[in-house]
Amino acid sequence: MINFVHPSLFTRVSSLGAFLLLLLNTACSSSQTLSKEALSTKTQALSTTTTLHLGVIGNSRTPTGPIGWAMHKGKLKPELAQLGITEVQTFNFPNGPDLNEALVAEKIDVGILGDTPAIVARANGIKTRLISQEQVGQNAWLLAKKNGPRSIAELKGQKVATSKGSYMHRYLLGLLQKNGIAEQVTVVHLLPNVAQAALERGDVAAIAAPTGTGPILISKGFPVLDEAAKHPDLPGTSATVVTEAFLAKHPDFSKKWNQIKLEAVKDIKANSEEYYKFHSQVSGYPIDIVKASFSVKQFPEEPFSAQGLQLLEGTKRFLVSQKLAKSDFKLKDWIFTAEEHR
């Protein structure tokens, strides 16, 4: 079960009176007196303490991509501390739409999620800025039930499950449209673990499965009807979004974040086996499943690669054309650059 964000987790120290009382008790117990200058310095340090609230998708609060690797290596907090960000709290969500709700509620400052829900949120007026793509070329698999359909055409009149609003959803709809059967297939919303169980019971004809789930079902003998990797325009990308309010307070955050990501990606590529072991421990997937799902080649060193931007633009156009995104917008107006605040 995913632990949703509880308001009490976001309580910040804000009472100067409580702080002064603590100082007074400490001073009395030690028979020492703090000078006004020392008190001012400590009060100022307390008031500038900032906690970054980071939302991720998955079963663990620990991210599994480059930023997760940076956290694992102890590199994230020391770098962010240079911006006055002294704490990092992470929160996990079952899918992108749920993470978007936390952004709207101002429960998180930064989210790492699929491009589809990130675009839908921006098109719906959620005030975020895109600062990076951690992963480019996320695969999705269309898997059929055993003794079920053996071609995409055989899905006519059938139920196919996926997590609506996800990058797998965008892949599935795009695939059905390419094959001219979008109006003849019923797409039902099920989260990946629930969809997997439904497929194993035979309750649905097929599912569009994400990384992790797809290779696991393949290893169990479920037939693969198609996969996003076969279509240049259908793989997904990740999106790292930041609320405009947080960027207003930390205009250098984007630059620092991408510096951290760059070093993490370089280290991952130099130590891929160690990374796969880390990813396996965090996600709970066997290492062979992790390797089949998350090739280190999918982690670009730059904030935005040419392929990543092309996939992002294609996904945006598709979502707008299908009226899944309320309005169109220019990617350049969404992307936040390090030079913008100068």
Secondary structure, DSSP 8 states (H G I E B T S, - for coil): ------GGGG-----HHHHHHHHHHHHHHHT----HHHHHHHHHHHHT-EEEEEEEESSSSS--SHHHHHHHTT-HHHHHGGGTEEEEEEEEESSHHHHHHHHHTTS-SEEEEEHHHHHHHHHTT--EEEEE-S-EEE--EEEE-TTS--SSGGGTT-EEEE-TTSHHHHHHHHHHHHTT-GGGSEEEE--HHHHHHHHHHTSSSEEEE-TTHHHHHHHTT--EEEEGGGSTT--EEEEEEEEHHHHHH-TTHHHHHHHHHHHHHHHHHHTHHHHHHHHHHHH---HHHHHHH--GGGS-SSSS-HHHHHHHHHHHHHHHHTTSSSS---HHHHB--TTTT-
